[in-house]
Amino acid sequence: MFKFAAVLLLLSWPASAEDRLYYRFSQWAGLQEDDRAAYISDLLDTLAMAATEPAQRTAQHYSQCITRSRLTTRQLANYLREYGRARPELQANSVQDAMNNYLNALCGRPAD
């Protein structure tokens, strides 16, 4: 559950071209299934460490949603890939942007 506590940070974590941790969605979607799932898992673990108080509330919203939906990291990665593939406007954006859109569609936006 800790891994998913950082999902909110996907919404606000800066993705820069020089940061080797981040892929554009189209790059990430081309990875092997295990690599896509590992990337999502690692990204969530990394971002969880930087959570601020407001970010934690939103992360909790998404974490609870993911837990209720019983999604594994692999399923989340696979569903995110299909979601992004159906939306060409996400192809050049970061994986975080696609995840933001997907989680808002799956869970609804968190209350402010």
C-alpha distances in whole Angstrom, upper triangle without the diagonal:
4,5,5,7,10,11,13,15,16,18,20,20,23,24,27,29,30,26,26,22,22,24,26,24,27,27,23,24,27,25,24,21,20,20,19,16,16,17,14,11,14,14,11,10,14,14,11,14,16,15,17,17,18,16,13,14,14,11,10,12,11,7,9,11,9,7,11,12,11,11,10,11,14,15,13,16,19,18,18,21,23,23,24,27,28,28,31,30,27,28,30,27,24,20,19,21,21,17,18,21,19,16,19,20,17,16,19,19,18,21,22
4,5,5,8,10,12,13,14,17,18,17,21,22,25,27,27,24,23,20,21,23,25,24,27,26,23,24,27,25,25,22,20,20,19,16,15,16,13,11,12,12,9,8,11,11,8,10,13,11,14,15,16,14,11,13,14,10,10,13,12,8,11,13,11,11,14,16,14,14,13,12,16,17,15,17,20,20,19,22,25,24,25,28,29,29,31,30,27,28,29,26,22,20,18,21,21,17,18,21,19,17,19,22,19,18,20,20,18,21,22
4,6,6,8,11,11,12,15,16,15,19,19,22,24,25,21,20,17,17,19,21,20,23,23,19,21,23,21,21,19,17,17,15,12,12,12,9,7,9,9,5,5,9,9,7,10,12,12,15,16,17,14,12,15,14,10,11,13,11,8,12,13,11,11,15,15,13,12,11,9,13,14,12,13,17,17,16,19,21,21,21,24,26,26,28,27,24,25,25,23,19,16,15,18,18,14,16,19,17,15,18,20,18,17,19,19,18,21,22
4,5,5,9,10,10,13,15,15,18,19,22,25,25,22,22,18,18,19,21,19,23,22,19,20,23,21,22,19,18,18,16,13,13,13,10,9,11,10,6,8,11,10,8,12,13,12,15,15,15,12,11,12,11,7,8,10,7,5,8,10,7,8,12,12,12,10,10,9,13,13,11,13,16,15,14,18,20,19,19,23,24,24,26,25,22,23,24,21,18,15,13,16,16,12,13,16,14,11,14,16,14,13,16,16,15,18,19
4,6,7,9,11,12,14,14,18,19,22,25,26,22,23,19,19,21,22,22,25,25,22,23,26,24,25,23,21,21,19,17,16,16,13,11,13,12,8,9,11,9,6,10,11,9,11,12,12,9,7,9,9,5,6,9,7,5,9,11,10,10,13,15,14,14,14,13,17,17,14,16,19,19,17,21,23,21,22,25,27,26,28,27,24,25,26,23,20,17,15,17,17,14,14,17,16,13,15,18,16,14,16,15,13,16,17
4,5,5,7,10,10,10,14,15,19,21,22,19,19,16,16,18,19,19,22,22,19,21,24,22,23,22,20,19,17,16,15,14,11,10,11,9,6,7,8,6,4,8,8,7,10,11,12,8,7,10,9,5,8,10,9,8,11,13,12,13,16,17,17,15,15,13,17,17,14,15,19,18,16,19,22,20,20,24,25,24,26,24,21,23,23,20,16,14,11,14,15,12,12,15,15,12,15,17,16,15,16,15,14,17,17
4,5,5,8,10,10,14,14,18,21,22,19,19,16,15,16,17,16,20,20,17,19,22,21,22,20,19,18,16,14,15,13,10,10,12,9,6,9,10,8,8,11,11,10,12,14,13,9,9,11,8,5,8,9,6,7,11,11,10,12,15,15,15,13,14,12,15,15,11,13,16,15,13,16,18,17,17,20,22,21,23,21,18,20,20,17,14,12,9,11,12,8,8,12,11,9,11,14,13,12,13,12,12,15,16
4,5,5,7,9,12,14,18,21,22,19,20,17,16,18,18,18,21,22,19,21,24,23,25,23,23,22,19,18,18,16,13,14,15,12,9,12,12,9,9,12,11,8,10,11,10,6,7,8,6,4,8,8,7,9,12,12,12,14,17,17,18,16,17,15,18,18,15,16,19,18,15,18,20,18,18,22,23,21,23,21,18,21,21,17,15,13,10,11,12,9,8,11,12,9,10,14,14,12,12,11,10,13,13
4,5,5,5,9,11,15,18,19,16,17,14,13,16,17,17,20,20,18,20,23,22,24,23,22,21,18,18,17,15,12,13,13,10,8,11,10,6,7,10,8,7,9,11,10,7,8,11,9,7,11,12,10,12,15,15,15,17,20,20,20,18,19,16,19,20,16,16,20,19,16,19,22,19,19,22,24,22,23,21,18,20,20,16,13,12,9,11,13,10,9,13,14,12,13,17,17,15,16,14,13,16,15
4,6,5,9,9,13,16,17,14,16,12,11,13,13,13,17,17,15,17,20,19,21,20,20,18,15,15,15,13,10,12,12,8,8,11,10,7,10,12,11,10,13,15,14,10,12,14,11,9,13,13,11,12,16,15,14,17,20,19,20,17,17,15,17,17,14,14,17,16,13,15,18,16,15,19,20,18,20,18,14,16,16,13,10,8,5,7,9,7,7,10,11,10,12,15,15,15,15,14,14,17,17
4,6,9,10,14,17,19,16,18,15,13,15,15,14,18,19,17,19,22,22,24,23,23,21,18,18,19,16,14,16,16,12,12,15,14,10,12,15,13,12,13,15,12,9,12,13,10,10,13,13,11,13,16,16,16,19,20,20,21,19,20,18,20,20,16,16,19,18,14,17,19,17,16,19,20,18,19,17,14,17,16,12,10,10,6,7,9,8,6,9,11,10,10,14,15,14,14,11,12,15,14
4,6,9,12,16,17,15,17,15,13,15,16,16,20,20,19,21,24,24,26,25,25,23,21,21,21,18,16,17,17,13,13,15,13,10,12,14,11,10,11,13,11,9,12,13,11,11,15,15,14,16,19,19,19,21,23,23,24,22,23,20,23,23,19,19,22,21,18,20,22,20,19,22,23,21,22,19,16,19,17,14,12,12,8,9,12,11,9,12,15,14,14,17,18,17,17,14,14,16,15
4,6,10,13,14,11,14,11,10,13,14,15,19,19,17,20,22,22,24,24,23,21,19,19,18,15,14,15,14,10,11,13,10,8,11,12,9,10,11,14,13,10,13,15,13,12,16,17,15,17,20,20,19,22,25,24,25,22,22,19,22,22,19,18,22,21,18,20,23,21,19,22,24,22,22,20,17,18,17,13,11,11,8,10,13,12,11,14,16,15,16,19,20,19,20,17,17,19,18
4,6,10,11,9,12,11,10,12,13,15,18,18,17,20,22,22,25,25,25,22,20,21,20,16,16,18,16,12,14,16,13,11,14,14,12,13,14,18,16,14,17,19,17,16,20,21,19,20,24,24,23,26,28,27,28,25,25,22,24,25,21,20,23,23,19,21,24,22,19,23,24,22,22,19,16,17,15,12,10,11,9,10,14,14,13,16,18,18,19,22,23,22,22,20,20,22,21
4,7,9,7,9,8,6,9,9,12,15,14,14,17,19,19,22,22,22,19,17,19,18,14,14,17,15,12,14,16,13,12,15,16,14,16,18,21,20,17,19,22,19,18,22,22,20,21,25,24,23,26,29,27,28,25,24,21,22,23,20,18,21,22,18,18,22,20,17,20,22,20,19,17,14,15,12,10,7,9,8,9,12,13,13,16,18,18,19,22,23,23,23,21,22,25,24
4,5,5,8,9,8,10,10,13,16,15,15,18,20,20,23,24,24,21,19,21,20,16,17,19,17,14,17,18,15,15,18,19,17,19,20,24,23,20,23,25,23,22,25,26,24,25,29,28,27,30,32,31,31,28,27,24,25,26,23,21,24,24,21,21,24,23,20,22,24,22,21,19,16,16,13,11,9,12,12,13,15,16,17,19,21,22,23,25,26,27,27,25,26,28,27
4,6,8,9,8,9,9,13,14,13,14,17,18,18,22,23,24,20,19,21,20,17,18,21,18,16,19,20,18,17,21,21,20,22,24,27,26,23,26,28,26,25,28,29,26,28,31,30,29,32,34,33,33,30,29,25,26,27,24,22,24,25,21,21,24,23,20,22,24,22,20,18,16,15,12,11,10,13,13,14,17,18,19,21,22,24,25,27,28,29,29,28,29,31,30
4,6,9,9,11,12,16,17,15,16,20,20,20,23,25,24,21,20,22,21,17,19,21,18,16,19,20,17,17,21,21,19,22,24,27,27,24,27,29,27,26,29,30,28,29,32,32,30,33,36,35,34,31,30,26,27,29,26,23,26,27,24,23,27,26,23,25,28,25,24,22,20,19,16,15,13,15,16,17,19,20,21,24,25,26,27,30,31,31,32,30,30,33,32
4,5,6,9,11,15,17,14,15,18,19,18,21,22,22,18,18,19,18,14,16,17,14,12,16,16,13,14,17,17,16,19,21,25,24,21,23,26,24,23,26,27,25,25,29,29,27,30,33,31,31,28,26,23,24,26,23,21,24,25,22,21,25,24,22,24,27,25,24,22,19,18,16,14,12,13,13,16,18,18,19,22,23,23,25,27,28,29,29,28,28,31,30
4,6,8,11,14,15,12,12,16,17,15,18,20,19,15,15,17,15,12,14,16,13,12,15,16,13,14,18,18,17,20,23,27,27,23,25,28,26,24,27,28,25,26,29,29,27,29,32,31,30,27,25,21,22,24,22,19,22,24,21,20,24,24,21,23,26,24,23,22,19,18,16,15,12,13,14,16,18,18,20,22,23,24,26,28,28,29,30,29,29,32,32
4,7,10,13,15,12,11,15,16,14,17,17,16,13,13,14,12,9,11,12,9,8,12,12,10,11,14,15,15,17,20,24,24,20,22,25,23,20,23,25,22,22,26,25,23,25,28,27,26,23,21,18,19,21,19,16,19,21,18,18,22,21,19,21,24,23,22,21,18,17,16,14,11,11,11,14,16,15,17,20,20,21,23,25,25,26,27,26,26,29,29
4,7,9,12,10,9,12,14,13,16,17,17,13,12,14,13,9,10,13,11,9,12,14,12,12,15,16,16,18,21,24,23,20,21,24,22,20,23,24,21,21,25,24,22,25,28,26,26,22,21,17,18,20,17,15,18,19,15,15,19,19,16,18,21,19,19,18,14,14,12,10,7,7,9,11,12,13,15,17,17,18,21,22,23,24,25,24,25,28,28
4,6,8,6,6,9,10,10,14,15,15,12,10,13,13,9,11,14,13,11,14,16,15,15,18,20,19,21,24,27,26,22,24,26,23,21,25,25,22,23,26,25,23,25,28,26,26,22,21,17,17,19,17,14,16,17,14,13,16,16,13,15,18,17,16,15,12,11,10,9,6,6,9,11,11,12,15,16,17,18,20,22,22,24,25,24,26,29,29
4,5,5,6,9,10,11,15,16,17,14,12,15,16,12,13,16,16,13,16,19,17,17,20,22,21,23,25,28,26,23,25,27,24,22,25,25,22,23,27,25,23,26,28,26,26,23,22,19,19,19,17,14,16,17,13,12,15,15,11,12,15,14,12,12,9,7,6,5,4,6,9,9,9,12,14,14,15,18,19,20,21,23,24,23,25,28,28
4,5,5,6,9,10,13,14,16,13,11,13,15,12,12,15,16,13,16,19,18,18,21,23,22,23,26,28,26,23,25,26,23,21,24,24,20,22,25,23,21,24,26,23,24,20,20,17,16,16,14,11,13,13,10,8,11,11,8,9,12,11,10,10,7,5,6,6,5,5,8,8,7,9,12,12,12,15,17,17,18,21,21,21,24,27,28
4,6,5,6,9,13,14,16,14,11,15,16,14,14,18,18,16,19,22,21,21,24,26,26,27,29,32,30,27,28,30,26,25,28,27,24,25,28,26,24,27,28,26,26,22,22,19,18,18,16,13,13,14,12,9,11,12,9,8,12,11,9,11,8,5,6,8,8,8,12,12,10,13,16,15,15,18,20,20,21,24,24,25,27,30,31
4,5,5,7,11,13,14,11,10,14,14,12,13,17,16,15,18,20,20,20,23,25,25,26,29,32,31,27,28,30,27,25,28,28,25,25,29,27,24,27,29,27,27,23,22,18,17,18,17,13,14,16,13,11,14,15,12,12,15,15,13,14,11,8,9,10,9,9,13,14,12,14,17,18,17,20,22,22,23,25,27,27,29,32,33
4,5,5,9,10,11,9,6,10,11,8,10,13,13,12,15,17,17,17,20,22,23,24,27,29,28,25,26,28,25,22,25,25,22,22,25,24,21,24,26,23,23,19,18,15,13,15,13,10,11,13,11,8,12,13,11,11,15,15,14,15,12,10,11,11,9,7,11,12,11,12,15,16,15,17,20,20,20,23,24,24,26,30,31
4,6,8,9,11,10,7,10,13,11,11,15,16,15,17,20,20,20,23,25,25,26,29,31,30,26,28,29,26,24,26,26,22,23,25,23,21,24,25,22,22,18,17,15,13,14,13,9,9,11,9,6,9,11,8,8,12,13,12,14,11,9,11,12,11,9,13,13,11,12,16,16,14,17,20,19,19,22,24,24,27,30,31
4,7,9,11,10,8,12,14,12,14,17,17,17,19,22,22,23,25,27,28,29,32,34,33,30,31,32,29,27,30,29,26,26,29,27,24,27,29,26,25,21,20,17,15,16,16,12,12,14,13,9,12,14,12,11,14,15,14,16,14,11,13,14,13,12,16,17,15,16,19,19,18,21,23,23,23,26,27,28,30,34,35
4,6,8,6,6,9,10,10,12,14,15,15,18,19,20,21,23,25,26,27,31,33,33,29,29,31,29,26,28,29,25,25,28,26,23,25,27,25,24,20,18,15,13,15,15,11,11,14,13,10,13,16,14,13,17,18,18,19,16,14,15,16,14,12,16,18,16,16,20,20,19,21,24,24,23,26,28,29,30,34,35
4,6,5,6,9,10,10,12,14,15,16,18,20,21,22,24,26,28,29,32,35,34,30,31,33,30,27,29,29,25,25,28,26,23,25,27,24,23,19,17,14,11,14,14,11,11,14,14,11,14,17,16,15,19,20,20,22,19,17,19,19,18,15,18,20,18,18,22,22,20,22,25,25,24,26,29,30,32,35,37
4,5,5,6,9,10,11,12,14,15,17,18,20,21,23,25,27,27,31,33,32,29,29,30,28,25,26,26,23,22,25,23,19,21,23,20,19,15,13,11,8,10,11,8,8,11,12,10,12,15,15,15,18,20,20,22,19,17,20,20,18,15,18,20,17,16,20,21,18,20,23,22,21,24,26,28,29,33,35
4,6,5,6,9,10,10,12,14,15,16,18,20,21,23,25,26,30,32,32,28,28,30,27,24,26,26,23,22,24,23,19,21,23,21,19,15,12,10,8,11,12,9,10,14,14,13,15,18,18,18,21,23,23,25,21,20,22,21,19,16,18,21,19,18,21,22,20,21,24,24,23,25,28,29,30,33,35
4,5,5,6,9,10,10,12,14,15,16,18,20,21,23,24,28,31,30,27,27,29,27,24,26,26,23,22,25,24,20,22,25,22,21,17,14,11,10,13,13,10,11,15,14,12,16,18,17,17,21,22,22,23,20,18,19,19,16,13,16,19,17,16,20,21,19,20,24,24,23,25,27,28,29,33,34
4,5,5,6,9,10,10,12,14,15,16,18,21,22,23,26,29,28,24,24,26,24,21,23,23,20,19,22,21,18,20,22,20,18,15,13,9,8,10,10,6,8,11,10,9,12,14,13,14,17,18,19,20,16,15,17,16,13,10,13,15,13,13,16,18,16,17,20,20,19,21,24,25,26,30,31
4,5,5,6,9,10,11,12,14,15,17,19,21,21,25,27,27,23,23,24,22,19,21,21,18,17,19,18,15,17,19,17,15,12,9,6,5,8,8,5,8,11,10,10,13,15,15,16,19,20,21,22,19,18,20,18,16,12,14,17,15,13,16,18,15,16,20,20,18,20,23,24,25,28,30
4,5,5,6,8,10,10,12,14,15,17,19,20,24,26,27,23,22,25,23,20,21,23,19,18,21,20,17,18,21,20,18,15,11,8,8,12,11,9,12,14,13,14,17,18,18,19,22,23,24,24,20,20,21,19,16,13,15,18,17,15,18,20,18,18,22,23,21,22,25,26,26,30,31
4,5,5,6,8,10,10,12,14,16,17,19,22,25,25,21,21,24,21,18,21,22,18,18,21,20,17,19,22,20,19,16,13,10,10,13,11,9,12,14,12,12,16,17,16,17,21,21,21,21,18,17,17,16,13,10,11,15,14,12,16,18,16,17,20,21,20,21,24,24,24,28,29
4,6,5,6,9,10,10,12,15,16,17,20,22,22,18,18,20,18,15,17,18,14,14,17,17,13,16,19,17,16,13,11,7,8,10,8,7,10,12,10,11,14,15,14,17,19,19,20,20,17,17,18,15,12,9,10,13,12,10,13,15,13,13,17,18,17,18,20,20,21,25,26
4,5,5,6,9,10,11,13,15,16,20,22,22,18,18,20,18,15,17,18,15,13,16,17,13,15,18,17,15,12,10,6,9,11,10,9,13,14,13,14,18,18,18,20,23,23,24,24,20,20,21,19,16,12,13,16,15,13,15,18,16,15,19,20,18,19,22,22,22,25,26
4,5,5,6,8,10,11,13,15,19,21,22,18,18,21,19,16,18,20,17,16,19,20,17,18,21,20,19,16,14,10,12,15,13,12,15,17,15,16,20,20,19,22,25,24,25,25,21,21,21,19,15,13,13,16,16,14,17,19,18,18,21,23,21,22,24,24,23,27,27
4,5,5,6,8,10,11,13,16,19,19,15,16,19,17,14,16,18,15,14,18,18,16,18,21,20,19,16,15,11,13,15,13,11,15,16,14,15,19,18,17,20,23,22,23,22,18,18,18,16,12,10,9,13,13,11,13,16,16,15,18,20,19,19,21,21,21,24,24
4,5,5,6,9,10,11,14,17,17,13,13,15,14,10,13,15,12,11,15,15,13,14,18,17,16,14,13,10,13,14,12,12,15,16,14,16,19,19,18,21,23,23,24,23,20,20,21,18,14,12,10,14,14,11,13,16,15,13,16,19,17,17,19,19,18,21,22
4,6,5,7,10,11,14,17,18,14,14,17,16,12,14,17,15,13,16,18,15,16,20,20,18,16,14,12,15,17,15,14,18,19,17,19,23,22,22,25,27,26,28,27,23,24,24,21,17,15,14,17,18,15,16,20,19,17,20,22,21,20,22,22,21,24,24
4,5,6,8,10,13,16,18,14,14,17,17,14,16,19,16,15,19,20,18,19,23,23,22,19,18,14,17,19,17,16,20,21,19,20,24,23,22,25,27,26,27,26,23,23,22,20,16,14,13,16,18,15,16,20,20,18,21,24,23,22,24,23,22,24,24
4,5,6,7,10,13,14,11,11,14,13,10,13,16,14,13,17,18,16,18,21,21,21,19,18,15,18,19,16,16,20,20,18,20,23,22,21,24,26,25,26,24,21,22,21,18,15,13,11,14,16,13,14,17,18,16,18,21,20,19,21,19,18,21,21
4,5,6,9,12,13,10,9,12,12,9,11,14,13,11,15,17,15,16,19,20,20,18,17,15,18,20,17,17,21,21,19,22,25,23,23,26,28,27,29,27,24,25,25,21,18,16,14,17,18,15,15,19,19,16,19,22,20,19,21,19,18,20,20
4,6,9,12,14,11,11,14,15,12,14,17,16,15,18,20,19,20,23,24,23,22,20,18,21,23,20,21,24,25,23,25,28,27,26,29,31,30,31,30,26,27,27,23,20,19,16,19,21,18,18,22,22,20,22,25,24,23,24,22,21,23,22
4,6,10,12,9,10,13,14,12,14,17,16,16,19,21,20,21,24,25,25,23,22,20,23,25,21,22,25,25,23,25,28,27,26,29,31,29,30,28,25,26,25,22,19,18,15,18,20,18,17,21,22,20,21,24,24,22,23,21,19,21,20
4,7,8,6,6,10,10,8,11,14,14,13,16,18,18,19,22,23,23,22,22,20,23,24,21,21,25,25,22,25,28,26,25,29,30,29,30,28,25,27,26,22,19,18,15,18,20,17,16,20,20,18,19,22,22,20,20,18,16,18,17
4,6,5,6,9,10,10,12,14,15,15,18,20,20,21,24,25,25,25,25,23,26,27,24,25,28,27,25,28,30,28,28,31,32,31,32,30,27,29,28,24,22,21,17,19,22,19,18,21,22,19,20,24,23,21,21,18,16,17,15
4,5,5,7,9,10,11,13,15,15,17,19,20,21,23,24,25,25,25,24,28,28,25,26,30,28,26,30,32,29,29,33,34,32,34,31,29,31,30,27,24,23,20,21,23,21,19,22,23,20,20,24,23,20,20,17,14,15,13
4,5,5,7,9,10,11,13,14,16,18,19,20,22,23,25,24,25,24,27,27,24,25,28,27,25,28,30,27,27,31,31,29,31,29,26,29,28,25,22,22,18,19,21,19,16,19,21,18,17,21,21,18,17,14,11,11,9
4,5,5,6,8,10,11,12,14,15,16,18,20,21,22,21,22,21,24,24,20,22,25,24,21,24,27,24,24,28,28,27,28,26,23,26,25,22,19,18,15,16,18,15,13,17,18,15,15,19,19,16,16,13,11,12,11
4,5,5,6,9,10,10,12,14,15,16,18,19,20,20,21,19,23,23,20,22,25,24,22,25,27,25,25,29,30,28,30,28,25,28,28,24,21,20,17,18,20,17,15,18,19,15,16,20,19,16,16,14,11,13,12
4,5,5,7,9,10,11,13,14,15,17,19,20,20,21,21,24,24,21,23,26,24,22,26,27,25,26,29,30,28,31,29,26,29,29,25,23,21,18,19,20,17,15,18,18,15,15,18,17,14,14,12,9,9,9
4,5,5,7,9,10,11,13,14,16,17,19,18,20,19,22,21,18,20,23,21,19,23,24,21,22,26,26,24,27,25,22,25,25,22,20,18,15,16,17,14,12,14,15,11,11,15,14,11,11,9,6,8,8
4,5,5,6,8,10,10,12,14,15,16,16,17,16,19,19,15,17,20,19,17,21,23,20,21,25,25,24,26,25,22,24,25,21,19,17,13,15,16,13,11,14,14,11,12,15,14,11,13,11,9,11,12
4,5,5,6,8,10,10,12,14,15,15,17,16,20,19,17,19,22,20,19,23,24,22,23,27,27,26,29,28,25,27,28,25,22,20,17,18,19,15,14,17,16,12,13,16,14,11,13,12,9,11,13
4,6,5,6,9,10,11,12,14,15,17,17,20,19,16,19,21,19,18,22,23,20,22,25,25,24,27,26,23,26,27,24,22,20,17,17,18,14,13,15,14,10,10,13,11,8,9,9,6,9,11
4,5,5,6,8,10,10,12,12,14,13,17,15,12,15,17,15,14,18,19,17,18,22,22,21,24,23,20,23,24,21,19,16,14,15,14,11,10,12,11,7,9,11,9,7,9,9,8,11,13
4,5,5,6,9,10,10,10,12,12,15,15,12,15,17,16,15,19,20,19,20,24,24,24,27,26,23,25,26,23,20,18,15,17,17,13,13,15,13,10,12,14,12,10,12,13,11,14,16
4,5,5,6,9,10,11,13,14,17,16,14,17,19,17,18,21,22,20,22,26,26,26,29,28,25,27,29,26,24,21,19,20,19,16,15,17,15,11,13,15,12,9,12,13,11,14,16
4,5,5,6,9,9,12,13,16,14,12,15,17,15,15,19,19,17,19,23,22,22,26,25,23,25,27,24,22,19,17,18,17,14,13,14,12,9,10,11,8,6,9,11,10,13,16
4,5,5,6,6,8,10,12,11,9,12,14,12,13,16,17,16,18,21,21,22,25,24,21,23,25,23,21,17,16,17,16,12,13,14,11,9,11,12,9,8,12,13,13,16,19
4,5,5,7,9,11,14,12,11,15,16,15,16,19,20,19,21,24,25,25,28,28,25,27,29,26,24,21,19,21,19,16,17,18,15,12,15,16,12,11,14,16,15,18,21
4,5,8,11,14,16,14,13,17,18,16,17,20,21,19,22,25,25,25,29,29,26,28,30,28,26,23,21,22,21,17,18,18,16,13,15,15,11,10,13,16,15,18,21
4,6,9,12,13,11,10,14,14,12,14,17,17,16,19,21,21,22,26,26,24,26,28,26,24,21,20,21,19,16,17,17,13,11,14,13,9,9,13,16,16,19,22
4,6,10,11,9,10,13,14,13,15,18,18,18,20,23,23,24,27,28,25,27,29,27,25,21,21,22,20,17,18,19,16,14,17,16,12,13,16,19,19,22,25
4,7,8,6,6,10,10,9,11,14,15,15,17,19,20,21,24,25,22,23,26,24,21,18,18,19,17,14,16,17,13,12,15,15,11,12,16,18,19,22,25
4,5,5,6,9,10,10,12,14,15,16,18,20,21,23,25,26,23,23,26,24,21,17,18,20,18,15,17,18,15,14,18,17,14,15,19,21,21,25,27
4,5,5,6,9,10,10,12,14,15,16,18,20,21,23,24,20,21,23,21,18,14,15,17,15,12,15,17,14,13,17,17,15,16,19,21,21,25,27
4,5,5,6,9,10,11,12,14,15,17,19,20,22,23,20,20,22,21,18,15,16,18,16,14,17,18,15,15,19,18,16,18,21,23,24,27,29
4,5,5,6,8,10,11,12,14,15,17,19,21,22,19,20,22,21,19,15,16,18,15,13,16,16,13,13,17,16,13,15,19,21,22,26,28
4,5,5,6,8,10,10,12,14,15,17,19,20,17,17,20,18,16,12,13,14,12,9,12,13,10,10,13,13,11,13,16,18,19,22,25
4,6,5,6,9,10,10,12,14,15,17,18,15,15,17,16,14,10,12,14,11,9,13,13,11,12,15,15,13,16,18,20,21,25,27
4,5,5,6,9,10,11,13,15,17,18,15,15,18,17,16,12,15,16,12,11,15,15,12,13,16,15,14,17,19,21,23,27,29
4,5,5,6,9,10,11,13,15,17,14,15,18,17,16,13,14,14,11,10,13,12,9,10,13,12,10,14,16,18,20,24,26
4,5,5,6,8,10,11,13,14,11,12,15,13,12,9,10,11,7,7,10,9,6,9,12,11,10,13,15,17,19,23,24
4,5,5,6,9,10,12,13,10,10,13,13,12,9,12,12,9,9,13,12,10,13,15,14,14,17,19,20,23,26,28
4,5,5,6,9,11,13,11,11,15,15,15,12,15,14,11,11,14,12,10,13,15,13,13,17,19,20,23,27,29
4,6,5,7,10,11,9,11,14,13,14,11,13,12,8,9,11,9,7,10,12,10,11,14,15,17,20,23,25
4,5,5,7,8,6,7,10,10,11,9,11,10,6,9,11,9,8,12,13,12,13,16,17,18,21,25,26
4,5,6,9,8,7,11,12,13,12,14,13,10,12,15,13,12,15,17,15,16,19,20,22,25,28,30
4,6,9,9,10,13,14,15,14,16,14,11,13,15,12,11,15,16,13,15,19,19,21,24,27,29
4,5,6,7,11,11,13,13,14,12,9,12,13,10,11,14,15,13,15,18,18,19,23,26,27
4,5,5,8,10,13,13,15,13,11,14,15,13,14,17,18,16,19,22,22,22,25,28,29
4,6,7,8,11,12,14,11,10,13,14,11,13,17,16,16,19,21,20,20,23,26,27
4,6,5,8,8,10,7,6,10,11,9,11,14,14,14,17,19,19,19,22,25,25
4,6,8,9,12,10,9,12,14,13,13,17,18,17,19,22,22,22,25,28,29
4,7,9,12,10,10,13,15,14,16,18,19,20,22,24,24,23,26,29,29
4,7,8,6,7,10,11,11,13,16,16,17,19,21,21,20,22,25,25
4,5,5,7,9,10,11,13,14,16,17,19,20,20,19,21,24,24
4,5,5,6,9,10,10,12,14,15,16,18,19,18,20,23,24
4,5,5,6,9,10,10,12,14,15,16,16,15,17,20,20
4,5,5,6,9,10,11,13,14,15,15,14,16,19,19
4,5,5,6,9,10,11,12,14,14,14,17,20,21
4,5,5,6,8,10,10,12,13,13,14,18,19
4,6,5,6,9,10,10,10,10,11,15,16
4,6,5,6,9,10,10,10,13,16,17
4,5,5,6,8,9,11,13,17,19
4,5,5,6,7,8,10,14,16
4,6,5,5,5,8,12,14
4,6,6,8,11,14,17
4,6,9,11,15,18
4,7,8,11,14
4,6,9,12
4,7,9
4,6
4
